Amino acid sequence: MESGKVLIVDDSPTELHLLSGYLVNNGFTPVTASSGQEAIDKALREIPDLILMDIVMPGMNGFEATRALSRDPKTSHIPILMVSSKNQDTDKIWGRRQGAKDYLVKPVSESVLMEKIKEL
């Protein structure tokens, strides 16, 4: 994917700002959400080309939101990349089982993020 709209889901304003900056620097249009439920609402409204999903958030977590988005016919085509500080293999496996295409561990560099997005 060379450019497009990317939904960033994270409850950390710092992380939203950092990832948004990476995306803007590389020609993408970021849209942000700070909770799992807000992610679902925005994904249905905006239909982004990619979703970057954190896991640990208040209310609905990233695993639950990923599962909901990957099972909804309106959003199931959107690739989801989990971006989390949780770095256990079980978290990575569970993320993929919920429908995520891949998994990056925070802190993530701009070059690593862009390389992973190109792969998707």
N, CA, C and O of each residue as an XYZ file, in Angstrom:
480
protein
N       0.849     -1.183      0.000
C       0.000      0.000      0.000
C       0.890      1.241      0.000
O       1.759      1.389      0.860
N       0.674      2.111     -0.949
C       1.528      3.293     -1.120
C       1.003      4.536     -0.405
O       1.788      5.352      0.076
N      -0.301      4.681     -0.334
C      -0.899      5.811      0.374
C      -2.347      5.462      0.637
O      -2.827      4.416      0.202
N      -3.044      6.331      1.344
C      -4.446      6.078      1.644
C      -4.779      6.522      3.051
O      -3.981      7.175      3.723
N      -5.971      6.158      3.481
C      -6.476      6.547      4.789
C      -6.184      5.435      5.793
O      -6.505      4.271      5.553
N      -5.570      5.807      6.927
C      -5.221      4.832      7.956
C      -5.872      5.234      9.274
O      -5.683      6.350      9.756
N      -6.633      4.322      9.845
C      -7.246      4.539     11.158
C      -6.271      4.067     12.224
O      -5.883      2.899     12.247
N      -5.872      4.983     13.113
C      -4.977      4.656     14.230
C      -5.829      4.578     15.487
O      -6.539      5.526     15.824
N      -5.755      3.450     16.178
C      -6.551      3.242     17.383
C      -5.606      3.068     18.563
O      -4.883      2.076     18.646
N      -5.616      4.039     19.478
C      -4.750      3.986     20.657
C      -5.299      4.964     21.683
O      -5.757      6.049     21.326
N      -5.255      4.584     22.960
C      -5.751      5.486     24.003
C      -4.683      6.464     24.472
O      -4.961      7.295     25.337
N      -3.476      6.392     23.933
C      -2.396      7.309     24.292
C      -2.313      8.454     23.285
O      -2.023      8.221     22.112
N      -2.565      9.689     23.727
C      -2.440     10.838     22.809
C      -1.032     10.936     22.207
O      -0.876     11.330     21.051
N      -0.016     10.581     22.986
C       1.358     10.626     22.492
C       1.553      9.639     21.342
O       2.146      9.978     20.318
N       1.055      8.431     21.517
C       1.180      7.405     20.479
C       0.390      7.799     19.229
O       0.864      7.601     18.110
N      -0.813      8.356     19.410
C      -1.610      8.823     18.260
C      -0.846      9.888     17.478
O      -0.812      9.861     16.248
N      -0.232     10.825     18.202
C       0.521     11.911     17.575
C       1.738     11.359     16.822
O       2.006     11.753     15.687
N       2.464     10.448     17.461
C       3.666      9.872     16.864
C       3.331      9.099     15.579
O       3.941      9.327     14.534
N       2.363      8.193     15.666
C       1.991      7.387     14.497
C       1.385      8.246     13.392
O       1.636      8.007     12.211
N       0.584      9.252     13.774
C       0.018     10.173     12.771
C       1.130     10.874     12.007
O       1.064     11.007     10.785
N       2.152     11.322     12.728
C       3.296     11.991     12.099
C       4.010     11.085     11.109
O       4.342     11.506     10.001
N       4.245      9.841     11.509
C       4.878      8.870     10.599
C       4.070      8.737      9.314
O       4.623      8.742      8.215
N       2.757      8.619      9.468
C       1.885      8.412      8.309
C       1.865      9.633      7.391
O       1.987      9.500      6.173
N       1.710     10.824      7.977
C       1.686     12.063      7.190
C       3.004     12.215      6.420
O       3.002     12.593      5.249
N       4.127     11.919      7.084
C       5.446     12.013      6.439
C       5.549     11.121      5.208
O       6.365     11.371      4.320
N       4.727     10.088      5.156
C       4.810      9.116      4.067
C       3.590      9.146      3.149
O       3.343      8.192      2.411
N       2.828     10.236      3.195
C       1.748     10.451      2.248
C       0.407      9.831      2.600
O      -0.489      9.782      1.758
N       0.253      9.356      3.836
C      -1.013      8.771      4.265
C      -1.870      9.805      4.978
O      -1.358     10.810      5.472
N      -3.165      9.559      5.031
C      -4.095     10.415      5.754
C      -4.522      9.678      7.026
O      -5.244      8.684      6.952
N      -4.076     10.163      8.197
C      -4.458      9.482      9.435
C      -5.829      9.920      9.948
O      -6.213     11.084      9.835
N      -6.548      8.961     10.511
C      -7.797      9.185     11.225
C      -7.576      8.493     12.559
O      -7.009      7.401     12.593
N      -8.013      9.105     13.669
C      -7.702      8.505     14.964
C      -8.952      8.144     15.759
O     -10.023      8.729     15.597
N      -8.762      7.151     16.624
C      -9.786      6.731     17.582
C      -9.055      6.340     18.861
O      -7.935      5.833     18.809
N      -9.684      6.575     20.003
C      -9.004      6.297     21.268
C      -9.623      5.149     22.063
O      -9.288      4.950     23.230
N     -10.522      4.397     21.436
C     -11.105      3.230     22.102
C     -11.547      2.223     21.045
O     -11.671      2.554     19.866
N     -11.779      1.003     21.483
C     -12.234     -0.031     20.566
C     -13.566      0.300     19.930
O     -13.744      0.115     18.726
N     -14.514      0.793     20.732
C     -15.835      1.124     20.196
C     -15.758      2.278     19.206
O     -16.412      2.252     18.163
N     -14.957      3.292     19.531
C     -14.783      4.417     18.606
C     -14.129      3.931     17.311
O     -14.443      4.434     16.233
N     -13.228      2.960     17.411
C     -12.580      2.400     16.221
C     -13.611      1.762     15.296
O     -13.578      1.970     14.084
N     -14.523      0.987     15.871
C     -15.562      0.338     15.072
C     -16.442      1.386     14.400
O     -16.728      1.295     13.206
N     -16.871      2.386     15.177
C     -17.722      3.445     14.626
C     -17.025      4.181     13.477
O     -17.622      4.406     12.424
N     -15.754      4.553     13.687
C     -15.029      5.299     12.650
C     -14.718      4.426     11.445
O     -14.758      4.900     10.310
N     -14.408      3.155     11.678
C     -14.120      2.262     10.551
C     -15.350      2.116      9.660
O     -15.234      2.098      8.434
N     -16.515      2.013     10.271
C     -17.756      1.895      9.492
C     -18.069      3.185      8.733
O     -18.598      3.145      7.622
N     -17.744      4.315      9.333
C     -18.036      5.613      8.720
C     -16.986      5.987      7.675
O     -17.334      6.467      6.595
N     -15.711      5.773      7.984
C     -14.604      6.246      7.133
C     -14.121      5.215      6.110
O     -13.557      5.589      5.082
N     -14.332      3.931      6.375
C     -13.819      2.826      5.553
C     -12.335      3.078      5.183
O     -12.010      3.328      4.022
N     -11.453      3.006      6.188
C     -10.024      3.247      5.924
C      -9.400      2.114      5.106
O      -9.987      1.042      4.958
N      -8.202      2.373      4.579
C      -7.469      1.369      3.810
C      -6.691      0.423      4.714
O      -6.315     -0.673      4.297
N      -6.448      0.849      5.961
C      -5.673      0.071      6.930
C      -6.041      0.546      8.330
O      -6.398      1.708      8.524
N      -5.952     -0.360      9.310
C      -6.181      0.009     10.709
C      -4.965     -0.410     11.523
O      -4.523     -1.557     11.447
N      -4.422      0.534     12.310
C      -3.366      0.242     13.281
C      -4.048      0.156     14.641
O      -4.594      1.149     15.120
N      -4.024     -1.014     15.268
C      -4.828     -1.276     16.462
C      -3.964     -1.569     17.693
O      -3.177     -2.515     17.706
N      -4.129     -0.735     18.723
C      -3.525     -1.014     20.027
C      -4.357     -2.112     20.692
O      -5.466     -2.401     20.243
N      -3.839     -2.720     21.747
C      -4.593     -3.762     22.444
C      -5.170     -3.255     23.754
O      -6.372     -3.367     23.993
N      -4.315     -2.696     24.604
C      -4.745     -2.316     25.952
C      -5.401     -0.940     25.921
O      -4.728      0.085     25.806
N      -6.736     -0.941     26.026
C      -7.509      0.308     26.041
C      -8.688      0.119     26.983
O      -9.131     -1.008     27.203
N      -9.201      1.215     27.542
C     -10.372      1.085     28.423
C     -11.600      0.637     27.631
O     -11.721      0.919     26.439
N     -12.495     -0.056     28.303
C     -13.705     -0.540     27.628
C     -13.343     -1.707     26.730
O     -12.717     -2.669     27.174
N     -13.735     -1.623     25.474
C     -13.443     -2.677     24.511
C     -11.962     -2.655     24.137
O     -11.451     -1.629     23.686
N     -11.274     -3.778     24.321
C      -9.851     -3.797     23.989
C      -9.629     -4.041     22.497
O     -10.579     -4.279     21.750
N      -8.376     -3.981     22.076
C      -8.051     -4.111     20.665
C      -8.354     -5.482     20.084
O      -8.700     -5.593     18.908
N      -8.227     -6.538     20.903
C      -8.576     -7.878     20.424
C     -10.064     -7.947     20.082
O     -10.449     -8.474     19.038
N     -10.894     -7.407     20.975
C     -12.348     -7.421     20.764
C     -12.734     -6.586     19.540
O     -13.561     -7.003     18.730
N     -12.128     -5.411     19.417
C     -12.432     -4.541     18.274
C     -11.980     -5.186     16.964
O     -12.685     -5.112     15.958
N     -10.815     -5.814     16.977
C     -10.309     -6.500     15.780
C     -11.245     -7.625     15.376
O     -11.554     -7.791     14.196
N     -11.692     -8.392     16.352
C     -12.621     -9.498     16.074
C     -13.910     -8.967     15.447
O     -14.398     -9.518     14.460
N     -14.459     -7.891     16.027
C     -15.706     -7.308     15.518
C     -15.521     -6.786     14.089
O     -16.366     -7.024     13.226
N     -14.422     -6.078     13.842
C     -14.184     -5.500     12.518
C     -13.913     -6.576     11.464
O     -14.363     -6.460     10.324
N     -13.181     -7.615     11.845
C     -12.841     -8.650     10.868
C     -14.029     -9.553     10.549
O     -14.016    -10.261      9.541
N     -15.055     -9.535     11.397
C     -16.245    -10.357     11.145
C     -17.390     -9.578     10.507
O     -18.369    -10.174     10.060
N     -17.278     -8.256     10.462
C     -18.335     -7.436      9.854
C     -18.095     -7.367      8.346
O     -17.013     -6.965      7.918
N     -19.080     -7.749      7.533
C     -18.889     -7.717      6.073
C     -18.504     -6.341      5.532
O     -17.862     -6.247      4.486
N     -18.888     -5.277      6.231
C     -18.572     -3.917      5.762
C     -17.105     -3.559      5.990
O     -16.574     -2.683      5.308
N     -16.439     -4.229      6.947
C     -15.060     -3.875      7.289
C     -14.089     -5.056      7.213
O     -12.894     -4.880      7.451
N     -14.571     -6.237      6.893
C     -13.710     -7.423      6.918
C     -12.563     -7.381      5.903
O     -11.571     -8.094      6.058
N     -12.695     -6.554      4.874
C     -11.639     -6.443      3.859
C     -10.485     -5.536      4.291
O      -9.439     -5.523      3.641
N     -10.659     -4.780      5.374
C      -9.647     -3.817      5.812
C      -8.562     -4.548      6.613
O      -8.867     -5.173      7.628
N      -7.295     -4.477      6.168
C      -6.245     -5.128      6.950
C      -6.036     -4.417      8.293
O      -6.057     -3.188      8.371
N      -5.835     -5.210      9.333
C      -5.583     -4.673     10.672
C      -4.185     -5.089     11.094
O      -3.829     -6.267     11.051
N      -3.399     -4.098     11.505
C      -2.048     -4.311     12.008
C      -2.063     -3.967     13.493
O      -2.276     -2.812     13.861
N      -1.837     -4.963     14.346
C      -1.808     -4.696     15.778
C      -0.479     -4.016     16.101
O       0.578     -4.447     15.641
N      -0.546     -2.951     16.896
C       0.640     -2.215     17.331
C       0.506     -2.079     18.847
O      -0.272     -1.262     19.337
N       1.272     -2.887     19.583
C       1.073     -2.957     21.030
C       2.390     -3.117     21.768
O       3.388     -3.562     21.201
N       2.377     -2.749     23.036
C       3.538     -2.980     23.895
C       3.553     -4.417     24.420
O       4.555     -4.865     24.976
N       2.443     -5.139     24.244
C       2.391     -6.544     24.652
C       3.228     -7.358     23.664
O       2.911     -7.418     22.476
N       4.298     -7.983     24.162
C       5.224     -8.631     23.237
C       5.351    -10.143     23.431
O       6.346    -10.736     23.016
N       4.371    -10.759     24.045
C       4.387    -12.212     24.201
C       3.916    -12.886     22.913
O       3.063    -12.354     22.202
N       4.472    -14.050     22.622
C       4.043    -14.798     21.440
C       2.548    -15.104     21.493
O       1.872    -15.102     20.464
N       2.035    -15.367     22.700
C       0.603    -15.669     22.826
C      -0.247    -14.482     22.387
O      -1.304    -14.674     21.787
N       0.201    -13.243     22.678
C      -0.530    -12.044     22.245
C      -0.537    -11.952     20.719
O      -1.562    -11.637     20.115
N       0.600    -12.226     20.109
C       0.716    -12.158     18.648
C      -0.180    -13.207     17.987
O      -0.872    -12.919     17.011
N      -0.158    -14.409     18.525
C      -0.996    -15.486     17.984
C      -2.472    -15.138     18.159
O      -3.269    -15.303     17.235
N      -2.829    -14.658     19.343
C      -4.228    -14.309     19.615
C      -4.682    -13.167     18.704
O      -5.806    -13.184     18.201
N      -3.819    -12.185     18.491
C      -4.155    -11.073     17.593
C      -4.487    -11.560     16.192
O      -5.456    -11.111     15.580
N      -3.679    -12.481     15.691
C      -3.937    -13.040     14.354
C      -5.218    -13.865     14.346
O      -5.959    -13.857     13.363
N      -5.474    -14.567     15.425
C      -6.714    -15.357     15.498
C      -7.956    -14.474     15.493
O      -9.028    -14.910     15.073
N      -7.815    -13.242     15.955
C      -8.947    -12.308     15.969
C      -9.147    -11.651     14.608
O     -10.170    -11.008     14.367
N      -8.165    -11.814     13.717
C      -8.302    -11.262     12.377
C      -7.207    -10.295     11.955
O      -7.227     -9.801     10.828
N      -6.243    -10.013     12.844
C      -5.153     -9.106     12.472
C      -4.252     -9.764     11.426
O      -4.013    -10.971     11.473
N      -3.761     -8.969     10.492
C      -2.855     -9.470      9.451
C      -1.435     -9.603      9.961
O      -0.691    -10.477      9.514
N      -1.048     -8.734     10.904
C       0.305     -8.784     11.452
C       0.332     -8.060     12.782
O      -0.694     -7.566     13.248
N       1.524     -7.997     13.402
C       1.655     -7.507     14.775
C       3.017     -6.845     14.918
O       4.038     -7.449     14.589
N       3.038     -5.615     15.403
C       4.281     -4.910     15.708
C       4.311     -4.573     17.193
O       3.282     -4.263     17.793
N       5.512     -4.638     17.781
C       5.669     -4.323     19.199
C       6.190     -2.894     19.341
O       7.148     -2.498     18.677
N       5.530     -2.119     20.232
C       5.963     -0.745     20.532
C       7.229     -0.804     21.380
O       7.433     -1.773     22.111
N       8.080      0.211     21.295
C       7.978      1.355     20.382
C       8.355      0.927     18.962
O       9.299      0.163     18.757
N       7.608      1.429     18.004
C       7.849      1.082     16.605
C       8.453      2.290     15.892
O       7.999      3.421     16.067
N       9.475      2.033     15.092
C      10.117      3.123     14.354
C       9.347      3.409     13.071
O       8.586      2.570     12.590
N       9.550      4.583     12.533
C       8.877      4.966     11.286
C       9.244      4.001     10.158
O       8.376      3.587      9.389
N      10.526      3.643     10.056
C      10.950      2.768      8.957
C      10.335      1.375      9.073
O       9.927      0.797      8.065
N      10.265      0.830     10.282
C       9.670     -0.499     10.478
C       8.174     -0.460     10.158
O       7.652     -1.364      9.505
N       7.491      0.582     10.615
C       6.059      0.710     10.353
C       5.793      0.814      8.849
O       4.910      0.135      8.325
N       6.545      1.651      8.165
C       6.331      1.840      6.720
C       6.645      0.558      5.943
O       5.952      0.236      4.978
N       7.665     -0.163      6.351
C       7.993     -1.433      5.694
C       6.859     -2.432      5.855
O       6.502     -3.132      4.907
N       6.288     -2.499      7.062
C       5.199     -3.434      7.326
C       3.952     -3.033      6.528
O       3.260     -3.899      5.993
N       3.662     -1.736      6.443
C       2.506     -1.267      5.680
C       2.664     -1.628      4.206
O       1.699     -2.036      3.559
N       3.887     -1.476      3.667
C       4.126     -1.837      2.258
C       3.878     -3.324      2.026
O       3.383     -3.716      0.969
N       4.219     -4.145      3.006
C       3.992     -5.601      2.889
C       2.505     -5.923      2.806
O       2.105     -6.867      2.124
N       1.684     -5.130      3.507
C       0.254     -5.390      3.529
C      -0.395     -4.896      2.244
O      -1.607     -5.028      2.075
